[in-house]
Amino acid sequence: MLLLGCIKEVSDYELVINLPNGLSGFVPVTQISDAYSKLLSKQVAQGELLEDLYSLPDMYSPGTLVRCIVTSVEKSADGRRSVKLSIDPKKVNKGLNASALASGMLLSGFVSSLEDHGYLIDIGVSGTHAFLPRQKAQNYIKAVKRGSDLKIGENLNCVIVEVKNEGRVVCLSIDRSEVAASLATERQNWTLSNLLPGLVVKARVQKVAPLGIKVSFLSSFTGIVDFMHLNPEKSMNYSPDQVMKACILSIHPTSKVVRLTVRPSFLHPGGSPNQLSSDRIGAVVEESTVKAFYKQFGAIFEFDDGSLAFARLKHLSKTRKSFKPGAFKTGCKHKCRIIDYSLMDEMCIVSLKYQIIEARFLQYQDIHTGDVVQGRVVALKSIGMQVKVTDGIKGLVPSMHLADVMLKQPEKKYNIGDEVRCRVLECNPAGKKLILTLKKSIIQSKLPVLSNYEDAKPGLITHGFVVCAREFGCIVKFYNDVKGLVPKNELSSEPISCPDKVFHEGQVVKVMVLKCEPQQERLLLSFRLSGKPAPGDKKECTPQKKREVNYQIGEMVDVKVLKKKDNRLEVSILEDEGNAIASISTMHLSDFVANCKLLWHCLQEGDVLPRVMCLSDKGEHIILSRKSSLISAVQEEQVVRSFSEIQPEMLLTGYVRNVMPFGVFVEFPFGVTGLAPKTSMSDKFVTDTKDHFVVGQTVIAKVMSIDEEKQRVLLNLKVSECSSGDSAAESFGLLNQYFKEMKEIRNLLRRRGDSSMAQGLCELVPGKEVQLVVQDVKEDGSALFSGSCVTGLTVTATRYHLGDKSIVPGKKTKALVLHVDALTSKVYVSLREELLKQ
């Protein structure tokens, strides 16, 4: 279908086109012209910018009329139709051939080449070469282009001045006066197969009807001027046989129905429709008067200033059932809101729906940085999550901003259609770019919004998020891409040797502005929000003031070890400048029982532990956990917050609260507890429950039954019953976490460096080959070894792991490290050939 459209928006990759009757479509950058597409392909192939290739914003501006053709209409999941268009002359002018070209015809053409004496123009007619002499373009270049030359891919309204060699060569003009005066006539031999939108014709009124008028033009053609395209000054004051100018708006390809407009702005080719002041979009009009009502389409309203507006039928009431036609008689008054402006109809588009009139946001311009908005999840992508704020406003939540910490599997936490509460990090109305965050710490922050460098006054305290942690410090970002540096000496009152071990990407932090240079966009920040005693001052462990911050269950904090006590660590929370004292049970240092005691042994006063989770905050007593599986469960919302949320067959991650002779009590985050009876504790036969579980051990439990009256939950801890399905992936995940923690333990031992034995333990890792000397062979067949790399350690190989080798004291041999027990300083090795070969 051929249509006349008006450019509404221009971006690097497409033109948004306003079409008649309030419709819209878009022209992809690949549908401009052949010459422009070739330049695009060349630039992509060469991988560098071409001098003669200009972007769409350099060549096109809103308000320009263009001829276009519909290439496809696609329906989206929410039922909206997307109209794809092309302005390529080969498609728009496909009905024309060389023999049909005549002097005086008005065509669309695109600059395909710049020559010494003029321009080669692509008019899309096969076998025809079109030339635009430079003198015929001077008037246009001076008035419209303000002196700058025409560019390849630029759209022009061209009048044929001369036709040579039976249409094989045509001479064109883009002189503004010649284009504006052009008129399609019978002598130009237009037919229904090559008729073009944008042509101005002389039309004769045949019939006046309630929905418009029927006209005849070019002797034998008929067309329709609908009610939206009549001259508003004449309204319906038309009579049969009246002659007037009209502009063709569209030609249907099969029915050949031609629609026209008699609005004055369209009667001089090369002109532009009247535009509406941008500040009126979104305005609420208290009283608008019904001028006409059309039961199949909608109603036309008149404002106090005489301008007209149109409301589609669906925008006249909340639902079809609540619609009352009697309320839209001529002269009735209604409150409405301007939701758009149709350039092709020169009319405001309004809505009478209460929810739209009262809506907080209608367009991107209504949204400001720092606003908290409600939205609905519409898509989950690799770069993040797309959220629909209102009709026509969508935003992106980058992967880093889906939660206070990075989510490995966001699809487990969010589903399409979920309602979410976000905060606006950045809004660019011109580019329709909206960046949002779902980090609760930022959404709930009451601190000032830092959205430009001018507002960054020294002493300002606000929230930001870490985007980079390196040896020099941390880079923290705020709103509108404002970012600053926290140097290493301002990270904490305590020295931090490796910032990347303490701070992580996406972490929400509270910072204070030290210095700002707005012109250079330089911002110096500090995590030290108040003066602190110098490192080494013994008084620093005592809280200086009562803490004012309460911590939520699941909130992540960084802590510093203050004291090592029996079965726990006393720590201070760094975010609260040491005023909050908390404790971590030894069994909550890791998911692995063996690693818990090892970590407690290796950690020293002053060590910093990043990313520890709050399990409970009861005023004076804050309990923390470092169990990775518990942290993941809370972050991915795989938890129950109250007894009422528990459902049979649920798989929940928790920890052993107590071991009794009759079963095991398990506690989950947020305080819900359950009992696993002795018969449901293990796949093996259980004689003594203490042989199978210890207090604090991490477990995955399956809910068997719920007694709502007694508020009791029965659990199953059998491994065979508690797998989520992919047991191999779960096992590898646990192994990976175990080795990660062992690496951390080795680093702690290496950093201490208090003995050669500790250094030796750091170097010994499973799979390492070592040279040993047999020291003794025991009665049970096992052997003890010594060596320079295992000084002070007890090295053992069982009878099985000695293999077929003959072992005698003093003999040198190669061995493979199987396991290192750092707590008991024991190393287990193997001499078996099949393992050594691997």
N, C-alpha and C positions, 0 to 999 in steps of 0.2 A: 504494500500500500504506500502511495506517495503522499507526503504531508509537508506542509510548511511549518517549521518550528522556530523557536527562538532560544538562543543559548542562555541558560540560566546560571550555570556554574562551569568553571574551567579548571581542570587539574592536569597534572603531567600525563595522565594515562587515559583520560576520557573527557568528553563534553557531556554535560547534563542538559538535555533539551526539553523545554516546555512545549507541549503540543496543545492543539485546540481542545476545548471542553475540559480543561483542568487536568489533562493527562500529562505524563512525562516519560521520557526514555533516555537512553544514553548511547553515545557514539564512542566505541573503543578507539584507541590511538591507531589501531591497524586498519580502520575503516575511513580514513581521510581521503587518500588518493594513492594511485600506484607509485608516483614519484616519491611521495613522503614515506611510503612503506619500504621502498628500496633503500632509502637513506637510513631508515631505522635498522634494517637487516645488515647493512654495511657497517653501521656503528657497532652492532652486537658482535659481528664477525671479527672486526678489528680490535674490539675491546678498548677503544678510546673515543673521546668526543670528536665529532666532525664539526668543522667551522660553519658549514652551510646547512646544518640541521638545527632548527630552532624548536623549542618546546611549544606545546599547545598554548600555554598562557602568553607566550610571546606573539602569537599570531591571532588568537581569538579573544574576544571580550564579551562579557554578558550583555544581552540586549540586541545582539546581531541576529538577523533573520537568516535561516538556512533551509534549503530544500533537502529533504531526507527520505529514505525509503526504509520500511520495516523489514528487517532480516530475520528476526525470530521473536516469539513471545513465550517466555518461560514462567512457570508457576512455582513459587517457592513453597516450602513446607507449611508456612503460616497462611497460605492461600493468596498471597500477593502476587501480582503479575509484573514481570520485568520485561520491558520493551527494549529490544536491542535494535539500533538504527545504524544506517550507513549514509555518509554524504559523498561517497565515491561517485564521481560523474559517470563512470561506466555503468553503475547500477541505477542512478537517478535518471540519466538520459538514455537508458537502454532502448526506449521506444523510438528514438530518432535514428535516421540514417543519413548519409551524405546527401542524397537526392532530395531529402525533405527540408534541408536547411535553406532559410530565406532571409533576406535583409530585413532588419528590424526586430528579429526574434531576440527574446531575453532568455539567456541560459546561465546555468551555474558552470563555472570553470575554475580550475586550480592551476596555480603556477607550477610548471614542471621543469622549467629551465630559464636561466637569466642569460640573455644574449646582448651583443653590443648595441643594437638598435631597438631592442624591445624584449619581449618575453614570449616564450612558447607556453601556450595554455592548453591544459588537458580538459576537453569538453566531453570526453567519454564516447565520442562518435567514431566508430571504426572507419579507417581509411581517410580521415579528415585531419589536416594539420591546421591548428588555429594559432594565429600570431597577433599579439597585442603590441602595436607600435608604442615607443616610449612617449611620444607626444600625446597619445590618447590616454596615458596613465598619469600625466603630470598633475592634472587638477585633483585627482583622487589622492595621489601621494602627498600633495601639499596640504590638503584639507583634512583627510582622514588619518594618514600615516604620519603627519607632521614632519615630512621631509625624509623619513627613513624608507629605504627601498623595499620593494615587494620581496617576499620570501617563498622558497619552495614549499608547497603544501598549503599555501594561503587560498582561502575561498573568495571568489569574486563574482559579482553580478556583471555579466558581460552582454553587451548588445552587439549583434552581428551588423557590421557596417557594410561589408562587401563579401560576396560569394564568388569564387573563381573555380574554373575547371570542374563544373558540375558538383560542387561541394567538397572537392578534395582539398581546397585551400580556402580558409575564411579569414577575414580581417575583423578584429574586435575593437570595442571601445569600452572603457569603464568610467568615462567622464560622468560625473555625478548628475549633471543636468540632462544628459542623454538617457541615462538609466532611469531617472525619476520620471521622464516624460514618455517612456516606452509604453506601448499599448499593444496588446495582442489583437490582430485583425484577421478578417477572412482571407485577405491576400497572402497571409503567411502559411495558409494551408494546414492549420492545426487539426489533428484528428483525436478521437478518444483514446487511441493507443499511444500517442506521444504527448498529450496534454500535460503541462507541468504546473505544480503548485507555485504560487508566487506571481503568476501572470496576472496582470490587471486587464480587465475586459470591460466593454460596455454591455450592461445587462438591462433587460426589460422585464418588469414585474408581470408575471402571468396570474398569480393567485396569492391572496393574503390569507393566512391561516393563523390559529392561536399560537402554534409553536414556531412560527416564522413565515417566510415568504418563498414562493417558487418563482424562479426567474429563467429566462432564456438568454443565450449569449452566443456569439460567433454563428449567427443565423440558425443553426440546427441543434445546438446543445441546450440542455436544461440542467438546472442545478438548484440547490436549496441553501437559503440563508437562515440558520436557526436563530432562535430568540436571543442567544448569547452574543450573536455577531451582527445584530442590527445596530444602526447608528443610535446611540443613547439619546441624542438630542431630538431625533425624530420619533423615537419609540416605535409605535405601530402605525404611525401616520403615513402609510404607503397605500398607493392605489394602483389598480391594473393598468398596464401600458406605460407606467412611469419608467423613464430611462435614467440610469445612474451608473456610476463606476462601481465595480466589485473586484475583489481579489480572490483568486482560487486558493482554498485552504487544503483540500485533499481530493484525491481521486481513488475510488475503490477499484482494485484490480479486476474483480470478476463482475460485480454489479454495475460498474462504471458510474456509480453515483458520484456526482461532483458537489462538494460543499464549498460555499464562498463566504466572504465577510464584506460588509459595507462600512466597517469602522474606518474613519478618516486616516488613521496612522498607517494602514496597510495599502492605501490607494496610490502611493508614490514609491515604487521599488527603490531599494537602497536605504529606506528609512528604518526607524526603530519604534516599537510599541511604547506607550507610556508606561513608566515604572512607578512603583510605590516606594515611599520612603521606608527604609529598612526598620526604623524604630516603631513603625505601625504594626508590624507582624507581632502577634501576641497581645495586641491591645484589646481590652474589653470595651465593647460599645453598649452602653446602658440601654439605649433605645434605637432600634432600627425598624424601619417601616416596610411592611410587605408590599411590594410593587406588583408582583405576579406570582402565581403558584401553578406548578405543572406537576400533576399527580404522579407521573412516571419518573420525573427527574429530580425535582426539588423546588426551591423558591428563590426569587430574586428580591433583594432588599435594597432600600435606599437609606443612606446615612444623612445626617443633618447637613453635611457639606455638598450634598447632591450626588456623590459618588455611589456606584452600584456595587453590590456584593451578591455572591451566589452561595447557597447552601445545598449540598446534595441531600437527597431524601433521607439517607441514613444518619445525617447530622442534624435533622430537625427534631429528633426525640431520642430518648435513651434506648428504647426498643421499638420494634414495629408495632407491638401490641399497644404500647402507650401512646402511639401517634394519633393525633386528632386533627383531621383535615380542616375542621371548622375554625381552628386557631390561626389559620393562614389565609384568611380572606384579605383582600386588598385593603390596606389601611391599618391592619393589626400591627401592634408594636411588640417587639421581642428583644430580650437581652442576648447578645452573642459575642463571640470572640473571633478575631481575625487569625486564622491558622495558616494562611498561605496567600500568595498572589499569583494569579495566572496571567503571564505576560501576553499569551496569544489571545486571551479573552478580555484583557485590560480590566480585570475585575478581581476584587478581593474574594477569597474563599473563606467562608465563615462556618462556625459550628454553634448550635444552640444547646449541645449536650452539657449538662451541669458539670460532669466530671472533667470536661475539657475546659470549661470556663474557669473552674476552680483549680485546675492543674497548676502545680508549682513550676513545672518545666514544660515548655512547648517546643523549643528549639535550642540548639547548642549555645546560642548567645545568652540564654537564661541561666545557664549553669556556670558557677564560679568555682575557682580553685578553693578547696577546703570544704565545699558543701558535702553534707552527708545525704546520700540518695538511696532510695529503694529500687531494686531491679530484679529481673528474672533471668536465670541462666538459659541461654539459647544455644550455646555451642561450647564444647571443650576441644581445644586445639593444642598443638605442641608448644606454641608460644604463650599459651595462657587460656583464659576463659572469656567468652564473649557474653556480655550482659546487656539486656534490653532495659533501658530506663523508662522510656515511653515510646509510643509509635513514632518512628523516625529518628530516635536517639539511641544509639548503641555505643557501648564502651568496652574497652579491653582491660581485663585484670591480668597483668603479666604473671608468669609462673611464680616468680619470686614473691608476689603479693597475694597468693591464694590463702595464706595463713601466716601466723607469726613465724613459722619455720617452713623450710622447703618441704613440699609434699611430693613423695615419690609416685603415689597413685591418686591423683586428685579425683579421678572418677569414682573412687570409693567414698569420698566425702560429699561430692556434689553430683546432682542429677539434673538433666534437662528439665526446666520448669520450676526448679527450686527458687524460692524468694530469698534474696540476699541483701544485706545492708552494707553499702560501700562508702568510701570517701574519695572525693575527686582529687587526684594528684596533679592532673594537667588537663586543660581544656583549650583546644584550638578550633574555634567555630569555623574559620575560613577553610581549614583542611578537614573539618568534621572529625577531629581526633579527640578522643576522650579516654584518658588513662585513669584507672580506678585502683583502689587497694582494699583488700579484705582483712588486713592486719588489725586485730581488735585493739592493740595498743595505740595505733594511730587513729582509728575511728573514735575511740573513747577519750582521746587526749583533749584536755582543756587548755593546753598551752597554746601560745600564739602560732598562727600559720605563717611560715616563712616562705613566701612565693616570689620574692625578688631580692636582689642584693642590696637595694637601697634601704630595705627594712631591717637588715642585719646589723643592729646597733650593738656595740660592745656591752656585754652583761646580759643580753637576751638569752633566755633559756627556753628551749623548745625540743620537740621530738623529731627525729630523722631516722633513716635506715642505712645500714652499712652496705656499700656496693663493692668495696674492695678493702682487704686487710693484707698488708705487706710488711716487710721489715721496717719501713720508714714510718708506719702508722696506719690510720684508717681514713678512707674517703667516705664521707657521709652525704647522702642526698636528701633533699627536702621536696617541696612542691615546685612545679614549673621547671624542673631540671636544675634548680639551684643546688650547688654542691660545694663542699668545703673539706679541708684537710684537718684531721686531728693528729698532730705529730706524736711520735713515740713517747715523749716525756709528758704528754698531756692525756695519755690513755688511762692512767690510774695513779693514785697516790703511792702505789707500789710499783717497783720496776717490772716491766713485762718484756721479756727477751724475745718472745715469738708472738707477735700480735695475731698472726693467722691461726694460732692454736687456741686463742681466747675468744676472738671475734669471728663471726661467720657472715657470709653474704646474706642480706635480707634481714639481719638482726635489727630490731627496733632499739634505739638508744636515745637517752636524754643528753643533750649537749648544751654548752654555753658558748656564745660568740665571744672570741677574744679580740679579733680585728677583722675589718672588711674593707676592701678596695673595690667599690662598685664598678668603676670604669674598666678595670682589668678583670673583673669578675673573680677576684681572689677572696677567699674566706678562710680564716683561721679559727679553729674550734678547740674545745676542751671537753673531756668527759669528767674532769674534776670540777664539780659544781660549787665547791666551797673550799676554803683553805684547809689543808690537812697537815698534820705533823710530818716532819721529815722522816724518811725511812730509817729505821733503827731506834726510833723513840719507842720505849716500852709501853707508853701510855696509849699507843695507837690501837691496841686490842680492846680497849674499853669504849663502849659506845658513848659518844659525846652528848647525844640528845635522844629523847624518846622518838622512836620511829613513827612516821605518820602514814606510811604506805601499807596497805593490806594486799596480800598476794593471793591471786585466784588459783584454784586447783588447775593444774595443767600449764600454768605460766612458767616460761623458761627464764632462768637467771644464771648469771656467772657468779661463782663464789671463790673465796680465799680461805684456805685452811688456817684456823686459829689455834686449835688444840686437838690432840689425839687422846681420846678417852676410851675406856673399855667398850668394845663393840660399837663404837660410833666415832664420828668426826664432828667437832664443833667448828662451824664456818660462819663467815660474814658475807652478806650479799653485796657485791660490788656496786650494783645499780643504786643502792641506798646509801652509798658512801660509808659502808661499814656500820651503819646504825642498826641494821637488822641482823640479829644473831639467829642462826638456824642449826639444825643437826641432820647428819646423814648416817643412818644405821650402816654398819659394815656390810650387812647383807644386801643393802640397796646401792652398793657401789658398782655392781655388775649383775647381769643375768646369770653368770656362771659362778656357782658356789666356790670353786677353787680359786677363781680370780678375785673374789671379794676380799678374802684374808690377805692375799698377795698385794692388792692395791692398798689396803689399810697399812700394811707393813712398809710399802715403798713411799707413800705420800708423807711429806714433811710439812711442818708449820710454814706458812708463807706460799705454798703451792697454790696455783689458781686452777680451778676446775670449771671449764665452760659448759654451757647447755645442761644445767641440772634442773629438774622439774619439781615444782611445788606439789606435794601430796596433800598437805593440810596446813592451814594457818589459823591457829586458835589463840589469837592475841599474842601472848608471850611466847608461844611455842610454835615454831615453823618447822615442819618435817619435809625433807627433800628426798628425791630419789634420782639415781643415775641409771636405772635399768632401761636399756634401749627399747626393749619390747613394750614396756609400760608407756614410755614416751611416745612411741609410734602409735600405740592404740589410742591414746588421748588425742593426738594431733590428727589422726585419720577418723576420729569420731567413732571408733569401734569400741565404745564404752556405754555403760548405762549410768545415768546420773541419779536415778532414784529407783526404788523397788518396783514402781508401777511400769517402768520401761522394760523390765525383764520378760523375755518370752522363751518358752521351751525350745530346745535345739540350738539356742544361741551359743556361739563360741566366744569366750571372754578371756582376756589376759589379766592375771592377777598375781598375788604372792601369798605364800603360806603364812597365816596369822598365828596358828597354833597347831601342834601335833598331839592328838589324844589317842588313847588305846582303841577307841571306837571309830576314829576317822580323822580327817584333816579339815580345819577351818581355813577357808580362803577369803582374802579381802581383795576387793577391786578398787580402782580409783573412784573417788567420790563417796567412799565409805560403805558401799553395799557389800555384805558378806554372805557366804554360803557354806554348806557342809558337804564334803565328799565322804560318804560312808566307807568303811573298811573294804566292803565288797566292790566298790567302784573306784578304788585308788590306783590299781595297777593291773596290767595284763597278767602279771605273775601272781601266784598265791601269796597273800600277805599274812605273815605270822606276827611280826612286830612292826607297827606303823613307823617307828623311828628309824627303821632300817631303810625306808624308802624316801622320806621327806625330812627336811630341816626347816626351822622357822626362817622366813624371809626368802625362801626359794621361789623363783619365778615359775609359774605354771600356766598352762592353757586349759581352761575348764569348759565343759559342755553342760548347759543347763538341762537337768533331767526333769524336774518337776518343781512347781511353785505352790506353796500354801499361803494364799493371800490373807486368810484369817489370822494365822500365827506369824505371818511375815517371815516365812522360812523358805530357803532355796536349797534343793538337793542337787549336787554336782557330780560329774563323772570326770575323773582325771586319767582314764586309760588312754594311752597314746593312740591305740587303734581307733578310738572313738573321737579323738580331738584334733584330727588333721583337717585342714580346710580344703584338701583335695590334692594339691601339688606338694606332696611330702618331700620330693627331691629338692624342689626350690626352697622349701622351708629349711631343710637340713643344710643346704649350701649357704643359706643366709645366716644361719646360726654359726656355722664354721667360720664364715667370713668375719662375723662380729667377734668371735673368739680370738682369731689371729690378729685382728685389729687391736684388741685390748692387750694381747701379749706384746705387740710391738710398742704400745704405749708404756707398758710396764718396763720393757727393756730400756726405753728412753729415760724413764725415771731413774732406773738403776745407774745408767750411764752418766746421767747428769750429777748424781750423788758422788760417784767415783770415790767412795770412801775406802775401798779395798780392792786388791787384785782379784779376789774371789767374785766380787760384784761385777767387775769389768769382764771376768771370764764368763759369767752367766749371761751377760749381754750379747756376747759373741756367739754363744751356742744356741743354734736354732734347729728345730727338727729338719732333717734332711741334709745337715752339714756333715762332711766327711772329715774325720780327725785321725791323727796318728797317736796310738796309745801303747803302753807297756803293760803286760799282764803282771799283776801284783800277787794275786792269790786265787786259788780255785777251791770253792766250798764243797761240802759234802753233797749238797743238793744238785750239784752240777753247774751252778752259776759261777761267774767270775767277777773279780774286782780288778779295776785298771787305774793307772796313773799316767800323767803326762804333763808337759809344760803348759798346755792350753787348758788343763783342768785342775790347776793347783788349788788345793783346799776343798775340792769337791769330791763327793763319793760317786764313782762311776761304776755301774753294774750292767752285766748282760746275763739274761736268764739262760738256762740250758738250751732252750729252743733256739735262741738268737745267737748261740755260739756256732750253730751249723755243724758241718762235718770237720771243722778244723781241730787239729790237736793243739791243746792249750797247755803251756807250762809257764810257771813264773819266770819273768825276765824276757819273754819273747815279745818282739815288736809286731804290731798288727794295725791294719786299717779298720776303722769302725764308723758306723753311720748313726748319728744322733736321732733317737726316737722321741724322747720326751725330756723336758727339763723342769724339775720341781724346785723353783727358786726358794720356797719357804724352808724346805729341808736340805737345800743345797745338794740334791741328788740328780744324777744324770743317767738315763737309761739308753743303752746303745745296742746295736746289732752288728754281728760279723757275717751275716748270711750273704753269700755271693749274689743271689738274685736281687737283693736290695742295694748292694754296693754298685752293681752294674747300672741300675736305674739312675 
